[in-house]
Amino acid sequence: MSMLKLPAVRACVAALACLSLPALAAEPSSTVLIHGGYVMTMDPQLGDLDGGDVLVQDGRIVAVGRNLAAQAGSAAQRIDARGKVVLPGFVDTHSHLYVTTMRGQFRNAQGKFFPVSSRLAAAMTADDVGIAMQLGALELLSGGITTTADFFDNVLTPAHGTAGWQALQAAGIRAILYYGGPDKTTRRQIDLEQLRALAALTKAQAVAIRPRCWCIRPAPATWTRCWSMAASSSTTAN
């Protein structure tokens, strides 16, 4: 079976994005009251609240308890959580969101992930990366995952790096973006200048950036070079 070409993937993704954008474009209310749910507070003093409320203002939780309608005010958006569980978002500690649009392709080459994903990744434009990472982040949010650590090892150019960071920002997810190189090897060092620039932009953002530093079972002769690359990358990001 032949591999699906990237232009076809782009067309499908663009169509899906167009279908979903109108619902995402509406401006949210600055005050949201989630009321009547079984609230798992993760606070040993409050405990779990059956029929509890969570009050959110300007994107931050300001109160957790019961009967918070008066505090919320009449203009608040209300979400009826009766019969549902309200709990903090899950944390995903390892993702590669740029592969989101490659799904369905790993049936090829006897299901070998790395040869297929590496071939497709090398052909991705910056726009391809941005679309894949934003859709992947939105999918995480829809499944209750509000924080992710994304290992971004397809930074082919500075434009790809910027597109990945902007995609996570646009999705609204909290994330650490582990900025890597153009592939999963250590043959080329990551772009330290762009890492420095993006790190400066993320100081007060929900998406933090860190260097993607790793070596998979390096030969002893390469250990010194590998650790040198990791040290210089970490110093740049900090």
N, C-alpha and C positions, 0 to 999 in steps of 0.2 A: 504494500500500500504506500502510495507516495505521500511525502510530507506536505502538509498544508502550507501554502506560501504566505509570507508575512502580509502582503497587500490584502489578502482575503481576511486575515485575522484583524487587520486595522479596520476594514470596512465593517466587520461584525461588531467590533468593540465600539466604533463610532456610533453605530445604530443603537446599541444598548445604552450608551451614554446619553444620547439625545432623548431616549424614552424616559430616563430617570432624572434628567436635569431639572425639569419644571418643579418637581416636588422638592428638590434640594435648594432651589433658588429663593424660596420664601424666607423673609427675615424672621427669625425667631423672636418671641416675646422676651423682654429682659427679665421677666419674673415668671417662673414656672412652679406650679404646685402639683406634686405627685401625691395623690391622696388615697387613703383607704387600703393600702397594700400591706402585705406582711413584710415589714422592713427589717432586714438583717443589718444592724448598724455596725457590727464588728467592734463595738465599744462595750467593754465589760461592765461599765456602769449603767448604760442605757439598756443593754441586752437587745433581744428581738422584740419588735413592736407589732402585734397583730392589730390591723386597722390603723397603721401609722401613716404619717405624712412626711414628705421631704420637700423643703422649700429651697428653690434655686433662684438666685438673683445675679444677673450679669455673668452667668456661666459658673457661679460658685455656690456650693451648698452653704446656706446661712443658718438653717435650722432643721432639726430632726425631732419629731415628737408626734403629738396627737392634736387634732383640732387647730391646725395652723391657717385655716381659711381667712380669718380676720387679719392675721399678720400679712398674708399674701396680698390682700386687697382685691377689689372687684375686677381690676384690669388684668390679673394674672391669667396666664394660660393654664388650664387645668387638665391633668391626665388622670383618668380614673384607673386606679391600680387594684381595685377590689378583685379578689380571687387570684391575684398575682403576687409574685415575690419580687421585692425591690432590694437590690444588693449592689455593692461596688462592682465596677467593671472588672473583667478578667484581664490578666496580664499575660501576653504572649512573649516569651523570652527569645524566640528565634524565628525569624521569617526571612524570605527572599522574595519580596513583593514584585520585583521586576519579572518574575516567571509566571505571574498570574495569567497572562494571555497566552501562555504556552500549553495550557491544559488540553488534554486530548491528544497531544503529540507524542507522548511517551509510550504509546502502543507501538510506535515505530522502533526500528533498531533493537528488536527483542526487549523493549521496555527499558533500555539503558538510559538512565536519566542524564548523566553527565555529558556523553557525546551529543545527545540531541539538544539539550539546553545550551551547551556551549556554542553549538553551531547557530542556533537561532539567536542567542544573545549577541553574537558578533555582528549580526545583521540589523540589530535594532537601532532606530534613530532615537534622538533625544525625545521626540514626541511619543514614540512607542514606549519608552521607559516611563515617561510621565503618565500616560494613560494606564499602563499596567499597574503602576504603583498606587495611583489614586483609586482605581477600581478595587485593588486588593485591600487597601486600607478601609474603604467604605464597606467591603464585605466583612472585614473583621469587626467593625463597629456594629453592623447589623446582627452579628452573632454574639454581641455582648462583650467583645474584647475592646477595651478602651485604651490600652497601652501596648505597644509592640517594640521589640528590638529588631530592627531590620538590617540584615547583613547585605549591604549593597556592593556586590562585587562585579558590577557591569558598568563601571564609570569609564566609558570609551573615550570621552572628551569632556572638557569642562561643562559643555552644554548638557551632557547627560547627568553630571553631578548636580547641576542647578535644577534640572527637571525633576530629579528624584526628590530633592529637598522640598521643592515647591509643591509637589504632588501630596506629600504628607501634610504640609501646612494646609493645603486646600481641603483635604479630607476632614480636618478637624480632630484628628487622632493625636493622643500624646505618644511620643515616640523618641527613641534613640536611634539615629541613623548612623550605622557603622560604615563610614565612607571607605571604600576599598579601591582596588585598581581596575584595570580593564578586563580581568578574568580571574579565575580561581587559583592562579599560580602566584608565585612571588618573583617572576621574571622581571617585572617592571614595578618600580616603586610608585606609590600613590602620588597624586598631584598635591604636593604640600602647600603650594601657593593657594590653590582653591580651597583646600581644607582649612587653611588659616582664614580665608575670607568668609567661608560659610560658618565657621565657628564663631566669628565675630558677630554674625547676624543672628545667631541662635541664643545669645545670652539671656534674653527675656522671653523666649518663645517656648511653645509647648513641644516643639521638635528640637531636641538637642542633637549634636553631632559629635562623633568620636571617630578616631582612626580605626580602620578595619585591619588589624595586624595579626597575622597568623602564618604559620608554616606547618604543612602536613608532613611529618616525619622527614625533616630535611637531612640530607647527607651531612656527616660531620664537617666536611669541608665548607659547607654553606652556613653553618650555625652563626659564625661571627657576623656575616653580612646580614643574615636574617634578623638577628637581635639589634643590629645597628639600624636597620630600616624601621623596626618597631619603635625603638627609642626616639628616633628623630620625628616620627609621625606623632607619637604621644605628646612630645614636647610642643609641637606645632599646635595641636588641638587645644592644649591647656594654656 
